[in-house]
Amino acid sequence: MPSSTPAGHLIPEMGVIETTQSDNILRWDGEELYVEQDIYHNGQLVHRKYKRRVTRNVAQALAAMLHQH
């Protein structure tokens, strides 16, 4: 189920509004746990399938859930 941040956020240094869309699927490349995102600046695609690393807290919560089973 794709998600996006339609309101986005302003990057003052660049003068652009950044929005993202993701399928929210966690991926593991052997080193990093990440989700892929498409990143838009002022509505124009600038990064396709950008790897955004999952935070340490999220990774630890996932690990704890996996160890319970």
N, CA, C, O and CB atoms as a CASP TS submission, in Angstrom:
PFRMAT TS
TARGET T0000
AUTHOR 0000-0000-0000
METHOD Language model
MODEL 1
PARENT N/A
ATOM      1  N   MET     1       0.842  -1.168   0.000  1.00  0.00           N
ATOM      2  CA  MET     1       0.000   0.000   0.000  1.00  0.00           C
ATOM      3  C   MET     1       0.891   1.236   0.000  1.00  0.00           C
ATOM      4  O   MET     1       1.522   1.529   1.016  1.00  0.00           O
ATOM      5  CB  MET     1      -0.960  -0.005   1.214  1.00  0.00           C
ATOM      6  N   PRO     2       0.962   1.965  -1.103  1.00  0.00           N
ATOM      7  CA  PRO     2       1.842   3.125  -1.195  1.00  0.00           C
ATOM      8  C   PRO     2       1.440   4.214  -0.219  1.00  0.00           C
ATOM      9  O   PRO     2       0.264   4.389   0.099  1.00  0.00           O
ATOM     10  CB  PRO     2       1.841   3.676  -2.606  1.00  0.00           C
ATOM     11  N   SER     3       2.439   4.935   0.246  1.00  0.00           N
ATOM     12  CA  SER     3       2.160   6.080   1.102  1.00  0.00           C
ATOM     13  C   SER     3       2.920   7.265   0.553  1.00  0.00           C
ATOM     14  O   SER     3       3.904   7.113  -0.172  1.00  0.00           O
ATOM     15  CB  SER     3       2.547   5.800   2.585  1.00  0.00           C
ATOM     16  N   SER     4       2.463   8.417   0.900  1.00  0.00           N
ATOM     17  CA  SER     4       3.160   9.619   0.471  1.00  0.00           C
ATOM     18  C   SER     4       2.993  10.684   1.531  1.00  0.00           C
ATOM     19  O   SER     4       2.141  10.576   2.414  1.00  0.00           O
ATOM     20  CB  SER     4       2.638  10.115  -0.897  1.00  0.00           C
ATOM     21  N   THR     5       3.801  11.697   1.436  1.00  0.00           N
ATOM     22  CA  THR     5       3.670  12.846   2.306  1.00  0.00           C
ATOM     23  C   THR     5       3.249  14.003   1.399  1.00  0.00           C
ATOM     24  O   THR     5       4.090  14.800   0.982  1.00  0.00           O
ATOM     25  CB  THR     5       5.016  13.157   3.097  1.00  0.00           C
ATOM     26  N   PRO     6       1.940  14.099   1.089  1.00  0.00           N
ATOM     27  CA  PRO     6       1.494  15.062   0.099  1.00  0.00           C
ATOM     28  C   PRO     6       1.829  16.503   0.439  1.00  0.00           C
ATOM     29  O   PRO     6       2.107  17.301  -0.456  1.00  0.00           O
ATOM     30  CB  PRO     6       0.038  14.935  -0.086  1.00  0.00           C
ATOM     31  N   ALA     7       1.807  16.848   1.727  1.00  0.00           N
ATOM     32  CA  ALA     7       2.130  18.221   2.086  1.00  0.00           C
ATOM     33  C   ALA     7       3.623  18.475   1.892  1.00  0.00           C
ATOM     34  O   ALA     7       4.029  19.595   1.582  1.00  0.00           O
ATOM     35  CB  ALA     7       1.715  18.515   3.541  1.00  0.00           C
ATOM     36  N   GLY     8       4.432  17.444   2.072  1.00  0.00           N
ATOM     37  CA  GLY     8       5.865  17.583   1.912  1.00  0.00           C
ATOM     38  C   GLY     8       6.461  18.488   2.971  1.00  0.00           C
ATOM     39  O   GLY     8       5.800  18.873   3.935  1.00  0.00           O
ATOM     40  N   HIS     9       7.721  18.815   2.769  1.00  0.00           N
ATOM     41  CA  HIS     9       8.354  19.771   3.660  1.00  0.00           C
ATOM     42  C   HIS     9       9.302  20.654   2.859  1.00  0.00           C
ATOM     43  O   HIS     9       9.885  20.229   1.862  1.00  0.00           O
ATOM     44  CB  HIS     9       9.105  19.050   4.802  1.00  0.00           C
ATOM     45  N   LEU    10       9.439  21.881   3.316  1.00  0.00           N
ATOM     46  CA  LEU    10      10.256  22.871   2.629  1.00  0.00           C
ATOM     47  C   LEU    10      11.727  22.655   2.962  1.00  0.00           C
ATOM     48  O   LEU    10      12.097  22.484   4.123  1.00  0.00           O
ATOM     49  CB  LEU    10       9.819  24.297   3.009  1.00  0.00           C
ATOM     50  N   ILE    11      12.557  22.667   1.928  1.00  0.00           N
ATOM     51  CA  ILE    11      14.008  22.648   2.120  1.00  0.00           C
ATOM     52  C   ILE    11      14.484  24.066   1.793  1.00  0.00           C
ATOM     53  O   ILE    11      14.703  24.392   0.626  1.00  0.00           O
ATOM     54  CB  ILE    11      14.730  21.541   1.203  1.00  0.00           C
ATOM     55  N   PRO    12      14.647  24.919   2.828  1.00  0.00           N
ATOM     56  CA  PRO    12      14.946  26.336   2.587  1.00  0.00           C
ATOM     57  C   PRO    12      16.202  26.568   1.747  1.00  0.00           C
ATOM     58  O   PRO    12      16.224  27.461   0.900  1.00  0.00           O
ATOM     59  CB  PRO    12      15.099  27.047   3.901  1.00  0.00           C
ATOM     60  N   GLU    13      17.254  25.766   1.976  1.00  0.00           N
ATOM     61  CA  GLU    13      18.513  25.972   1.253  1.00  0.00           C
ATOM     62  C   GLU    13      18.336  25.803  -0.259  1.00  0.00           C
ATOM     63  O   GLU    13      19.035  26.437  -1.050  1.00  0.00           O
ATOM     64  CB  GLU    13      19.575  24.996   1.762  1.00  0.00           C
ATOM     65  N   MET    14      17.399  24.946  -0.644  1.00  0.00           N
ATOM     66  CA  MET    14      17.186  24.672  -2.065  1.00  0.00           C
ATOM     67  C   MET    14      15.952  25.371  -2.617  1.00  0.00           C
ATOM     68  O   MET    14      15.768  25.445  -3.832  1.00  0.00           O
ATOM     69  CB  MET    14      17.067  23.186  -2.290  1.00  0.00           C
ATOM     70  N   GLY    15      15.101  25.888  -1.724  1.00  0.00           N
ATOM     71  CA  GLY    15      13.884  26.539  -2.156  1.00  0.00           C
ATOM     72  C   GLY    15      12.894  25.589  -2.806  1.00  0.00           C
ATOM     73  O   GLY    15      12.178  25.972  -3.731  1.00  0.00           O
ATOM     74  N   VAL    16      12.848  24.338  -2.320  1.00  0.00           N
ATOM     75  CA  VAL    16      11.925  23.357  -2.898  1.00  0.00           C
ATOM     76  C   VAL    16      11.086  22.711  -1.808  1.00  0.00           C
ATOM     77  O   VAL    16      11.475  22.666  -0.641  1.00  0.00           O
ATOM     78  CB  VAL    16      12.695  22.281  -3.683  1.00  0.00           C
ATOM     79  N   ILE    17       9.926  22.214  -2.219  1.00  0.00           N
ATOM     80  CA  ILE    17       9.084  21.386  -1.352  1.00  0.00           C
ATOM     81  C   ILE    17       9.388  19.945  -1.726  1.00  0.00           C
ATOM     82  O   ILE    17       9.252  19.560  -2.888  1.00  0.00           O
ATOM     83  CB  ILE    17       7.533  21.725  -1.512  1.00  0.00           C
ATOM     84  N   GLU    18       9.802  19.141  -0.743  1.00  0.00           N
ATOM     85  CA  GLU    18      10.124  17.742  -0.993  1.00  0.00           C
ATOM     86  C   GLU    18       8.976  16.864  -0.516  1.00  0.00           C
ATOM     87  O   GLU    18       8.509  16.993   0.615  1.00  0.00           O
ATOM     88  CB  GLU    18      11.445  17.344  -0.292  1.00  0.00           C
ATOM     89  N   THR    19       8.526  15.971  -1.392  1.00  0.00           N
ATOM     90  CA  THR    19       7.526  14.970  -1.030  1.00  0.00           C
ATOM     91  C   THR    19       8.092  13.601  -1.385  1.00  0.00           C
ATOM     92  O   THR    19       8.989  13.484  -2.220  1.00  0.00           O
ATOM     93  CB  THR    19       6.156  15.229  -1.761  1.00  0.00           C
ATOM     94  N   THR    20       7.558  12.571  -0.742  1.00  0.00           N
ATOM     95  CA  THR    20       8.038  11.210  -0.999  1.00  0.00           C
ATOM     96  C   THR    20       6.857  10.273  -1.182  1.00  0.00           C
ATOM     97  O   THR    20       5.753  10.528  -0.701  1.00  0.00           O
ATOM     98  CB  THR    20       8.945  10.716   0.153  1.00  0.00           C
ATOM     99  N   GLN    21       7.117   9.184  -1.889  1.00  0.00           N
ATOM    100  CA  GLN    21       6.157   8.092  -2.009  1.00  0.00           C
ATOM    101  C   GLN    21       6.924   6.799  -1.794  1.00  0.00           C
ATOM    102  O   GLN    21       8.054   6.654  -2.262  1.00  0.00           O
ATOM    103  CB  GLN    21       5.424   8.104  -3.405  1.00  0.00           C
ATOM    104  N   SER    22       6.310   5.861  -1.087  1.00  0.00           N
ATOM    105  CA  SER    22       6.956   4.589  -0.794  1.00  0.00           C
ATOM    106  C   SER    22       5.928   3.469  -0.800  1.00  0.00           C
ATOM    107  O   SER    22       4.753   3.693  -0.506  1.00  0.00           O
ATOM    108  CB  SER    22       7.683   4.646   0.560  1.00  0.00           C
ATOM    109  N   ASP    23       6.375   2.254  -1.139  1.00  0.00           N
ATOM    110  CA  ASP    23       5.493   1.097  -1.033  1.00  0.00           C
ATOM    111  C   ASP    23       5.556   0.503   0.372  1.00  0.00           C
ATOM    112  O   ASP    23       4.838  -0.450   0.675  1.00  0.00           O
ATOM    113  CB  ASP    23       5.870   0.033  -2.081  1.00  0.00           C
ATOM    114  N   ASN    24       6.410   1.060   1.231  1.00  0.00           N
ATOM    115  CA  ASN    24       6.558   0.647   2.632  1.00  0.00           C
ATOM    116  C   ASN    24       6.947  -0.818   2.798  1.00  0.00           C
ATOM    117  O   ASN    24       6.585  -1.446   3.792  1.00  0.00           O
ATOM    118  CB  ASN    24       5.277   0.902   3.372  1.00  0.00           C
ATOM    119  N   ILE    25       7.674  -1.360   1.839  1.00  0.00           N
ATOM    120  CA  ILE    25       8.180  -2.727   1.961  1.00  0.00           C
ATOM    121  C   ILE    25       9.602  -2.658   2.505  1.00  0.00           C
ATOM    122  O   ILE    25      10.471  -2.006   1.927  1.00  0.00           O
ATOM    123  CB  ILE    25       8.136  -3.481   0.583  1.00  0.00           C
ATOM    124  N   LEU    26       9.827  -3.345   3.632  1.00  0.00           N
ATOM    125  CA  LEU    26      11.176  -3.387   4.205  1.00  0.00           C
ATOM    126  C   LEU    26      12.051  -4.300   3.361  1.00  0.00           C
ATOM    127  O   LEU    26      11.630  -5.391   2.976  1.00  0.00           O
ATOM    128  CB  LEU    26      11.144  -3.873   5.682  1.00  0.00           C
ATOM    129  N   ARG    27      13.255  -3.857   3.076  1.00  0.00           N
ATOM    130  CA  ARG    27      14.195  -4.634   2.279  1.00  0.00           C
ATOM    131  C   ARG    27      15.519  -4.745   3.030  1.00  0.00           C
ATOM    132  O   ARG    27      15.866  -3.888   3.842  1.00  0.00           O
ATOM    133  CB  ARG    27      14.404  -3.988   0.882  1.00  0.00           C
ATOM    134  N   TRP    28      16.234  -5.797   2.746  1.00  0.00           N
ATOM    135  CA  TRP    28      17.537  -6.054   3.372  1.00  0.00           C
ATOM    136  C   TRP    28      18.514  -6.368   2.252  1.00  0.00           C
ATOM    137  O   TRP    28      18.270  -7.274   1.455  1.00  0.00           O
ATOM    138  CB  TRP    28      17.466  -7.236   4.426  1.00  0.00           C
ATOM    139  N   ASP    29      19.611  -5.636   2.183  1.00  0.00           N
ATOM    140  CA  ASP    29      20.582  -5.867   1.114  1.00  0.00           C
ATOM    141  C   ASP    29      21.830  -6.595   1.615  1.00  0.00           C
ATOM    142  O   ASP    29      22.853  -6.637   0.931  1.00  0.00           O
ATOM    143  CB  ASP    29      20.980  -4.544   0.479  1.00  0.00           C
ATOM    144  N   GLY    30      21.733  -7.164   2.813  1.00  0.00           N
ATOM    145  CA  GLY    30      22.878  -7.848   3.398  1.00  0.00           C
ATOM    146  C   GLY    30      23.635  -6.967   4.379  1.00  0.00           C
ATOM    147  O   GLY    30      24.417  -7.459   5.193  1.00  0.00           O
ATOM    148  N   GLU    31      23.400  -5.667   4.300  1.00  0.00           N
ATOM    149  CA  GLU    31      24.052  -4.725   5.211  1.00  0.00           C
ATOM    150  C   GLU    31      23.066  -3.756   5.860  1.00  0.00           C
ATOM    151  O   GLU    31      23.199  -3.410   7.034  1.00  0.00           O
ATOM    152  CB  GLU    31      25.112  -3.943   4.468  1.00  0.00           C
ATOM    153  N   GLU    32      22.073  -3.324   5.077  1.00  0.00           N
ATOM    154  CA  GLU    32      21.151  -2.309   5.571  1.00  0.00           C
ATOM    155  C   GLU    32      19.700  -2.765   5.445  1.00  0.00           C
ATOM    156  O   GLU    32      19.330  -3.488   4.520  1.00  0.00           O
ATOM    157  CB  GLU    32      21.356  -0.999   4.816  1.00  0.00           C
ATOM    158  N   LEU    33      18.895  -2.322   6.401  1.00  0.00           N
ATOM    159  CA  LEU    33      17.451  -2.490   6.352  1.00  0.00           C
ATOM    160  C   LEU    33      16.906  -1.150   5.861  1.00  0.00           C
ATOM    161  O   LEU    33      17.213  -0.105   6.435  1.00  0.00           O
ATOM    162  CB  LEU    33      16.839  -2.912   7.769  1.00  0.00           C
ATOM    163  N   TYR    34      16.092  -1.181   4.793  1.00  0.00           N
ATOM    164  CA  TYR    34      15.659   0.076   4.197  1.00  0.00           C
ATOM    165  C   TYR    34      14.308  -0.072   3.516  1.00  0.00           C
ATOM    166  O   TYR    34      13.827  -1.182   3.283  1.00  0.00           O
ATOM    167  CB  TYR    34      16.693   0.573   3.200  1.00  0.00           C
ATOM    168  N   VAL    35      13.702   1.077   3.201  1.00  0.00           N
ATOM    169  CA  VAL    35      12.530   1.143   2.335  1.00  0.00           C
ATOM    170  C   VAL    35      12.936   1.951   1.113  1.00  0.00           C
ATOM    171  O   VAL    35      13.806   2.820   1.189  1.00  0.00           O
ATOM    172  CB  VAL    35      11.283   1.784   3.072  1.00  0.00           C
ATOM    173  N   GLU    36      12.299   1.657  -0.013  1.00  0.00           N
ATOM    174  CA  GLU    36      12.566   2.433  -1.215  1.00  0.00           C
ATOM    175  C   GLU    36      11.546   3.557  -1.308  1.00  0.00           C
ATOM    176  O   GLU    36      10.359   3.361  -1.048  1.00  0.00           O
ATOM    177  CB  GLU    36      12.524   1.537  -2.484  1.00  0.00           C
ATOM    178  N   GLN    37      12.024   4.728  -1.680  1.00  0.00           N
ATOM    179  CA  GLN    37      11.140   5.873  -1.827  1.00  0.00           C
ATOM    180  C   GLN    37      11.426   6.581  -3.141  1.00  0.00           C
ATOM    181  O   GLN    37      12.565   6.624  -3.606  1.00  0.00           O
ATOM    182  CB  GLN    37      11.301   6.843  -0.643  1.00  0.00           C
ATOM    183  N   ASP    38      10.380   7.132  -3.730  1.00  0.00           N
ATOM    184  CA  ASP    38      10.542   8.061  -4.841  1.00  0.00           C
ATOM    185  C   ASP    38      10.477   9.445  -4.215  1.00  0.00           C
ATOM    186  O   ASP    38       9.568   9.738  -3.438  1.00  0.00           O
ATOM    187  CB  ASP    38       9.434   7.856  -5.975  1.00  0.00           C
ATOM    188  N   ILE    39      11.434  10.291  -4.549  1.00  0.00           N
ATOM    189  CA  ILE    39      11.517  11.621  -3.954  1.00  0.00           C
ATOM    190  C   ILE    39      11.248  12.666  -5.031  1.00  0.00           C
ATOM    191  O   ILE    39      11.820  12.630  -6.120  1.00  0.00           O
ATOM    192  CB  ILE    39      12.907  11.853  -3.294  1.00  0.00           C
ATOM    193  N   TYR    40      10.367  13.588  -4.697  1.00  0.00           N
ATOM    194  CA  TYR    40       9.969  14.644  -5.627  1.00  0.00           C
ATOM    195  C   TYR    40      10.345  16.008  -5.056  1.00  0.00           C
ATOM    196  O   TYR    40      10.183  16.254  -3.860  1.00  0.00           O
ATOM    197  CB  TYR    40       8.449  14.579  -5.917  1.00  0.00           C
ATOM    198  N   HIS    41      10.843  16.887  -5.911  1.00  0.00           N
ATOM    199  CA  HIS    41      11.068  18.280  -5.552  1.00  0.00           C
ATOM    200  C   HIS    41      10.121  19.126  -6.393  1.00  0.00           C
ATOM    201  O   HIS    41      10.197  19.122  -7.622  1.00  0.00           O
ATOM    202  CB  HIS    41      12.568  18.701  -5.774  1.00  0.00           C
ATOM    203  N   ASN    42       9.230  19.850  -5.725  1.00  0.00           N
ATOM    204  CA  ASN    42       8.209  20.664  -6.395  1.00  0.00           C
ATOM    205  C   ASN    42       7.444  19.847  -7.435  1.00  0.00           C
ATOM    206  O   ASN    42       7.142  20.335  -8.524  1.00  0.00           O
ATOM    207  CB  ASN    42       8.856  21.888  -7.063  1.00  0.00           C
ATOM    208  N   GLY    43       7.136  18.598  -7.084  1.00  0.00           N
ATOM    209  CA  GLY    43       6.335  17.747  -7.947  1.00  0.00           C
ATOM    210  C   GLY    43       7.114  17.017  -9.028  1.00  0.00           C
ATOM    211  O   GLY    43       6.534  16.222  -9.768  1.00  0.00           O
ATOM    212  N   GLN    44       8.418  17.269  -9.137  1.00  0.00           N
ATOM    213  CA  GLN    44       9.217  16.595 -10.162  1.00  0.00           C
ATOM    214  C   GLN    44      10.063  15.504  -9.525  1.00  0.00           C
ATOM    215  O   GLN    44      10.729  15.734  -8.516  1.00  0.00           O
ATOM    216  CB  GLN    44      10.115  17.603 -10.912  1.00  0.00           C
ATOM    217  N   LEU    45      10.036  14.305 -10.123  1.00  0.00           N
ATOM    218  CA  LEU    45      10.806  13.173  -9.606  1.00  0.00           C
ATOM    219  C   LEU    45      12.296  13.463  -9.694  1.00  0.00           C
ATOM    220  O   LEU    45      12.808  13.781 -10.767  1.00  0.00           O
ATOM    221  CB  LEU    45      10.468  11.886 -10.378  1.00  0.00           C
ATOM    222  N   VAL    46      13.000  13.352  -8.557  1.00  0.00           N
ATOM    223  CA  VAL    46      14.449  13.566  -8.557  1.00  0.00           C
ATOM    224  C   VAL    46      15.223  12.310  -8.165  1.00  0.00           C
ATOM    225  O   VAL    46      16.385  12.169  -8.546  1.00  0.00           O
ATOM    226  CB  VAL    46      14.804  14.698  -7.610  1.00  0.00           C
ATOM    227  N   HIS    47      14.607  11.393  -7.413  1.00  0.00           N
ATOM    228  CA  HIS    47      15.250  10.123  -7.046  1.00  0.00           C
ATOM    229  C   HIS    47      14.209   9.020  -7.149  1.00  0.00           C
ATOM    230  O   HIS    47      13.145   9.105  -6.536  1.00  0.00           O
ATOM    231  CB  HIS    47      15.867  10.183  -5.597  1.00  0.00           C
ATOM    232  N   ARG    48      14.514   7.989  -7.922  1.00  0.00           N
ATOM    233  CA  ARG    48      13.614   6.843  -8.033  1.00  0.00           C
ATOM    234  C   ARG    48      14.208   5.701  -7.209  1.00  0.00           C
ATOM    235  O   ARG    48      15.396   5.398  -7.324  1.00  0.00           O
ATOM    236  CB  ARG    48      13.404   6.417  -9.537  1.00  0.00           C
ATOM    237  N   LYS    49      13.388   5.081  -6.392  1.00  0.00           N
ATOM    238  CA  LYS    49      13.817   3.956  -5.557  1.00  0.00           C
ATOM    239  C   LYS    49      15.014   4.322  -4.671  1.00  0.00           C
ATOM    240  O   LYS    49      15.951   3.538  -4.519  1.00  0.00           O
ATOM    241  CB  LYS    49      14.173   2.760  -6.438  1.00  0.00           C
ATOM    242  N   TYR    50      14.966   5.513  -4.096  1.00  0.00           N
ATOM    243  CA  TYR    50      15.984   5.953  -3.140  1.00  0.00           C
ATOM    244  C   TYR    50      15.906   5.063  -1.906  1.00  0.00           C
ATOM    245  O   TYR    50      14.820   4.809  -1.385  1.00  0.00           O
ATOM    246  CB  TYR    50      15.792   7.460  -2.757  1.00  0.00           C
ATOM    247  N   LYS    51      17.054   4.594  -1.442  1.00  0.00           N
ATOM    248  CA  LYS    51      17.088   3.740  -0.250  1.00  0.00           C
ATOM    249  C   LYS    51      17.141   4.614   1.000  1.00  0.00           C
ATOM    250  O   LYS    51      18.133   5.297   1.255  1.00  0.00           O
ATOM    251  CB  LYS    51      18.308   2.771  -0.293  1.00  0.00           C
ATOM    252  N   ARG    52      16.061   4.581   1.773  1.00  0.00           N
ATOM    253  CA  ARG    52      16.038   5.308   3.034  1.00  0.00           C
ATOM    254  C   ARG    52      16.180   4.294   4.153  1.00  0.00           C
ATOM    255  O   ARG    52      15.316   3.440   4.349  1.00  0.00           O
ATOM    256  CB  ARG    52      14.730   6.150   3.192  1.00  0.00           C
ATOM    257  N   ARG    53      17.280   4.397   4.884  1.00  0.00           N
ATOM    258  CA  ARG    53      17.537   3.440   5.963  1.00  0.00           C
ATOM    259  C   ARG    53      16.499   3.543   7.064  1.00  0.00           C
ATOM    260  O   ARG    53      16.021   4.626   7.402  1.00  0.00           O
ATOM    261  CB  ARG    53      18.922   3.657   6.544  1.00  0.00           C
ATOM    262  N   VAL    54      16.172   2.403   7.604  1.00  0.00           N
ATOM    263  CA  VAL    54      15.259   2.333   8.742  1.00  0.00           C
ATOM    264  C   VAL    54      16.049   2.758   9.974  1.00  0.00           C
ATOM    265  O   VAL    54      17.222   2.412  10.114  1.00  0.00           O
ATOM    266  CB  VAL    54      14.645   0.883   8.916  1.00  0.00           C
ATOM    267  N   THR    55      15.407   3.509  10.866  1.00  0.00           N
ATOM    268  CA  THR    55      16.105   3.977  12.059  1.00  0.00           C
ATOM    269  C   THR    55      16.454   2.806  12.983  1.00  0.00           C
ATOM    270  O   THR    55      15.855   1.734  12.906  1.00  0.00           O
ATOM    271  CB  THR    55      15.247   5.009  12.808  1.00  0.00           C
ATOM    272  N   ARG    56      17.401   3.030  13.827  1.00  0.00           N
ATOM    273  CA  ARG    56      17.849   1.999  14.772  1.00  0.00           C
ATOM    274  C   ARG    56      16.695   1.518  15.647  1.00  0.00           C
ATOM    275  O   ARG    56      16.567   0.322  15.908  1.00  0.00           O
ATOM    276  CB  ARG    56      18.989   2.537  15.654  1.00  0.00           C
ATOM    277  N   ASN    57      15.849   2.455  16.102  1.00  0.00           N
ATOM    278  CA  ASN    57      14.721   2.074  16.964  1.00  0.00           C
ATOM    279  C   ASN    57      13.760   1.144  16.245  1.00  0.00           C
ATOM    280  O   ASN    57      13.277   0.177  16.834  1.00  0.00           O
ATOM    281  CB  ASN    57      13.974   3.316  17.444  1.00  0.00           C
ATOM    282  N   VAL    58      13.477   1.425  14.976  1.00  0.00           N
ATOM    283  CA  VAL    58      12.576   0.573  14.201  1.00  0.00           C
ATOM    284  C   VAL    58      13.219  -0.798  13.996  1.00  0.00           C
ATOM    285  O   VAL    58      12.552  -1.821  14.150  1.00  0.00           O
ATOM    286  CB  VAL    58      12.234   1.228  12.832  1.00  0.00           C
ATOM    287  N   ALA    59      14.486  -0.826  13.656  1.00  0.00           N
ATOM    288  CA  ALA    59      15.181  -2.098  13.452  1.00  0.00           C
ATOM    289  C   ALA    59      15.185  -2.933  14.732  1.00  0.00           C
ATOM    290  O   ALA    59      14.982  -4.146  14.679  1.00  0.00           O
ATOM    291  CB  ALA    59      16.621  -1.849  12.979  1.00  0.00           C
ATOM    292  N   GLN    60      15.413  -2.294  15.878  1.00  0.00           N
ATOM    293  CA  GLN    60      15.424  -3.031  17.148  1.00  0.00           C
ATOM    294  C   GLN    60      14.036  -3.569  17.479  1.00  0.00           C
ATOM    295  O   GLN    60      13.906  -4.687  17.977  1.00  0.00           O
ATOM    296  CB  GLN    60      15.924  -2.131  18.289  1.00  0.00           C
ATOM    297  N   ALA    61      12.999  -2.780  17.205  1.00  0.00           N
ATOM    298  CA  ALA    61      11.629  -3.247  17.458  1.00  0.00           C
ATOM    299  C   ALA    61      11.305  -4.451  16.569  1.00  0.00           C
ATOM    300  O   ALA    61      10.689  -5.413  17.028  1.00  0.00           O
ATOM    301  CB  ALA    61      10.607  -2.105  17.209  1.00  0.00           C
ATOM    302  N   LEU    62      11.715  -4.400  15.315  1.00  0.00           N
ATOM    303  CA  LEU    62      11.488  -5.526  14.413  1.00  0.00           C
ATOM    304  C   LEU    62      12.233  -6.760  14.877  1.00  0.00           C
ATOM    305  O   LEU    62      11.687  -7.863  14.858  1.00  0.00           O
ATOM    306  CB  LEU    62      11.910  -5.168  12.998  1.00  0.00           C
ATOM    307  N   ALA    63      13.471  -6.581  15.292  1.00  0.00           N
ATOM    308  CA  ALA    63      14.269  -7.713  15.770  1.00  0.00           C
ATOM    309  C   ALA    63      13.610  -8.350  16.988  1.00  0.00           C
ATOM    310  O   ALA    63      13.565  -9.575  17.103  1.00  0.00           O
ATOM    311  CB  ALA    63      15.704  -7.262  16.113  1.00  0.00           C
ATOM    312  N   ALA    64      13.100  -7.521  17.895  1.00  0.00           N
ATOM    313  CA  ALA    64      12.436  -8.039  19.090  1.00  0.00           C
ATOM    314  C   ALA    64      11.187  -8.832  18.713  1.00  0.00           C
ATOM    315  O   ALA    64      10.914  -9.880  19.297  1.00  0.00           O
ATOM    316  CB  ALA    64      12.067  -6.888  20.043  1.00  0.00           C
ATOM    317  N   MET    65      10.431  -8.333  17.738  1.00  0.00           N
ATOM    318  CA  MET    65       9.230  -9.056  17.295  1.00  0.00           C
ATOM    319  C   MET    65       9.596 -10.388  16.661  1.00  0.00           C
ATOM    320  O   MET    65       8.912 -11.386  16.888  1.00  0.00           O
ATOM    321  CB  MET    65       8.427  -8.210  16.302  1.00  0.00           C
ATOM    322  N   LEU    66      10.647 -10.419  15.882  1.00  0.00           N
ATOM    323  CA  LEU    66      11.055 -11.651  15.212  1.00  0.00           C
ATOM    324  C   LEU    66      11.562 -12.699  16.204  1.00  0.00           C
ATOM    325  O   LEU    66      11.383 -13.897  15.986  1.00  0.00           O
ATOM    326  CB  LEU    66      12.134 -11.350  14.181  1.00  0.00           C
ATOM    327  N   HIS    67      12.194 -12.253  17.292  1.00  0.00           N
ATOM    328  CA  HIS    67      12.735 -13.181  18.284  1.00  0.00           C
ATOM    329  C   HIS    67      11.635 -13.796  19.149  1.00  0.00           C
ATOM    330  O   HIS    67      11.857 -14.816  19.801  1.00  0.00           O
ATOM    331  CB  HIS    67      13.750 -12.467  19.170  1.00  0.00           C
ATOM    332  N   GLN    68      10.449 -13.179  19.158  1.00  0.00           N
ATOM    333  CA  GLN    68       9.348 -13.711  19.960  1.00  0.00           C
ATOM    334  C   GLN    68       8.727 -14.950  19.323  1.00  0.00           C
ATOM    335  O   GLN    68       8.063 -15.734  20.001  1.00  0.00           O
ATOM    336  CB  GLN    68       8.282 -12.645  20.159  1.00  0.00           C
ATOM    337  N   HIS    69       8.943 -15.126  18.024  1.00  0.00           N
ATOM    338  CA  HIS    69       8.286 -16.232  17.323  1.00  0.00           C
ATOM    339  C   HIS    69       9.182 -17.413  17.231  1.00  0.00           C
ATOM    340  O   HIS    69       8.795 -18.439  16.671  1.00  0.00           O
ATOM    341  CB  HIS    69       7.851 -15.821  15.945  1.00  0.00           C
TER
END
